Every structure is written in structure tokens, then in C-alpha cells.
Amino acid sequence: MSTVLIVGTQWGDEGKGKVVDVLTEQSDIVARYQGGNNAGHTVVINNTKYILHLIPSGALHKSKKCIIGNGVVIDPSALIEEIDELKSKGIDVSNNLYISKNAHIIMPYHVALDKASESKKGDGKIGTTGRGIGPSYSDKIARAGVRVIELINGETFKHILKNNLDKVNFLLENYYGQGKLDYIEILEKYLAYAKRIAPFVTDTVKMINDAYDKGERILLEGAQGTLLDIDHGTYPFVTSSNTISAGACTGLGLAPTKINSIIGIVKAYTTRVGSGPFPTELKDELGHQIQQKGGEFGATTGRPRRCGWLDGVALRYSATINGLTGIAITKLDILDGISPLKIAVAYKYNGSIIETFPHEIEILQDCEPVYETLEGWNDTTSGIDDYNKLPKNAQMYIKYIEKLLGTEVQIISTGQKRDQIIKLKDFLK
């Protein structure tokens, strides 16, 4: 038996979807454990691009079971749209998609509150996607949320909706100066959604634990990255869920003793979407060049991603709190032709050297990176599927990352396509 967890080690957008897609071939189950449709995984198969927001990347393999766990917040409209979009491309998930009864539902008032709150902050915006993720998780913690099981049970849903909408409409009108939302309109729309998603709903906690007991191969995937974790990220510029490896346990009801490998996805450079500190950001032409060459625009929002050098300080922190057993490096090919290359190995703050990742935003945003400089390479790495065929300096770059994190590199992605990958180890046997 084998359970492999894939986790982003940076600020998200590390290329998790590509790695999950490749490893799905050896898996029986692929399970998503947190986040919502504020994130996207992009996978390219036979020149066709698939962008998945809620459905696990395993859906692109017809025979694989795909679980949306209890830790995910679901916008039913977005989910149904995604199901229909996949079907239009010849991928029918009606027999292999399973949704947790306990997953929480994103309501229209969550979206309204998200947008209104962000707008009111002015220059203090966090940079949310405005898709209602934060307010939905807030209701979950406040025990005022709507779970999938309540949505399907129409009478329970009516009661929760009425109570919540009374409070939200008061807030929208009196604090945000916006119009009220209509109870009947939301009720009818969401009861229709309930009928569409009901066939997919099951006890996913029992399902995944039964699969483990039977020796099935399980692949776990999350959204965003470690530095956006609500507890361990660059708060308050974070998402509203636990993106780190431990989040998989609560988000799926799977004990930590049942996870065998934790693979950290490391983009060969660093990117960040939205506001917040970014010590290694390149605000010059090189940063723009990397952005354009890497296609660094959000899969969900299209927002341009800020680009910079690899941040080794942040990666060491990420490796520690995730308990990484291996690394997958993505987008190595984007660095082709760039020399020299830099990796931050420490920060300088107020004349002192900091080697650990600071939790104080005021410190982090004023840190100056201390770089180690490495020679780049002119030969292309795009599409190479054999480690020994990589340019020597590309191999040195990889080895430096291994040394920095004390963890071996086990996968190297050399392009967007499914077959543009170097697998140095088999995880799911």
C-alpha cells in the first residue's frame, strides 16, 4: 500500500496539477483536501489544456476515483460548470467523482461579502479572488455554514439560509452600503444545484480509509502553497485554509500514520499572486521576461504573477513544517538561457543576517535577500526525460536545491505536457 501527498512549497502555482496528473497513472484514488475554486491546476494533454478548479487532476484519467474532501469549500455553480466543461471535452466524471457530505458550500452571500470587504479595505487589500472562499470558511468555523448534506436535505437548508441571509443582508445594507440578496432566488437556484450534485455525494472518510485498508494506492492533492497557509503562511496575506501537509489529515479524515510520502513541489524560481511580502521579487525586465516565458498568469483569475529568484529561506521553512520526503522541481525549462542564477540562502534585516523565515510581516517585507550565485545554462532543457541529458549546470542547480533542503529531488518537470518529465523514483507501487 502507498499514500503519497503532494504539497506546494511556495506561494502556490508551483505546478502541482502536472505532477499529480503524472502520478495519477499509478494511483487508484486521487483526493483533494482543501481550498475552493479560487485555485486552478493546469494540465496539457495532447496539446489540449485542461484547467481544473475543484475536481482533482485525477479526473483526466478515466479509471481513477476522484474525491473532493470535507476540507474543500464548494461553489456548486462552479463545480457543475467544471463537470459540464470536462464532459464537452470527452471526460465524463459521473462514475468516478465523489463529494464529501461534510464539505461546506459557498453561498452567494459569501461572494458578496468577499467582494464588499475587499473593496472597503482600499490600499489594505489582501488580494483575494472574490470567490467567497474566506467568508465560507469563516461561517464553517462560526458553525453557521451550509454543508453538502444540509444542501441536499432541503428543509434544513431553508432554515440555515433564512437565518444567515437575515444577518448578511443587514450587514450588506448598513455597513457596506449595498443591496440585499433575495431569499427565494437563492433557494430555488441552490435546490436545483443540490439535485445535480446529489448523485456524487458519499461518506468520503469511510471511502478513503476503506481504500487504504484494502491496499489501494492513494494520491492526495491540495490547492495553493505552504506560504499561503492560514496558520503558517505570511498572515494576513494568506488563504483561509491549511495548505500544508497536515491539512490533508483534517481535510480528508485520514490519519497521519497512513501517509507514506510527502512530495514538495518546488518551482525552479518563485512567484506570488496578489499582495504580501516577496523578498526575492524581481521588479525589472528579467522578472517580466520570466513572467512571460513561464506563462505566469493565474489559471483562475488571469492575474499576472509576481516573479523572482528561488527563495531558499522560505523553502527550508516549508520543508520543515511539511516533513518533506522528496522534492519535485517544476518549470526548470523557464530558466534556460538565464545566467547567472541566484538563490536566496538568508535575509539581511537591520544589519543582521536571518537564516530562518520570519513570521513578522513588518520584518519580512523589509528583508534584503542574501544570494548564492550559480552559473546558468544555454542549452534547452525543454522536453528532456533523462536526468543525465540535462545540461551540467542545470544538474548543479538541482543538486544545490537538494543540499539546501536536505531532501532529494525525485521528479523534474521540463515542460507543460504530460510526457515532459523526469521521474527519478516510483512512489505508488
Secondary structure by P-SEA (a helix, b strand, c coil): cbbbbbbbccccccaaaaaaaaacccccbbbbccccccbbbbbbcccbbbbbcccccccccccbbbbbccccccaaaaaaaaaaaaaaacccccccbbbbcccccccaaaaaaaaaaaaaaccccccccccaaaaaaaaaaacccccaaaaaaaaaaaaaaaaaaaaaaaaacccccbbbbbaaaaaaaaaaaaaaacccccaaaaaaaaaaaaccbbbbbbccccccccccccccccccccccaaaaaaacccccccccbbbbbbccbbbbccccccccccccaaaaaaaaaacccccccccbbbbbcccaaaaaaaaaaacccbbbbcccccccccccccccccccccccccccccccaaaaaacccbbbbbbbbccccccccccccccaaaaaaaaaaaaaacccccbbbcccccccccccccccc
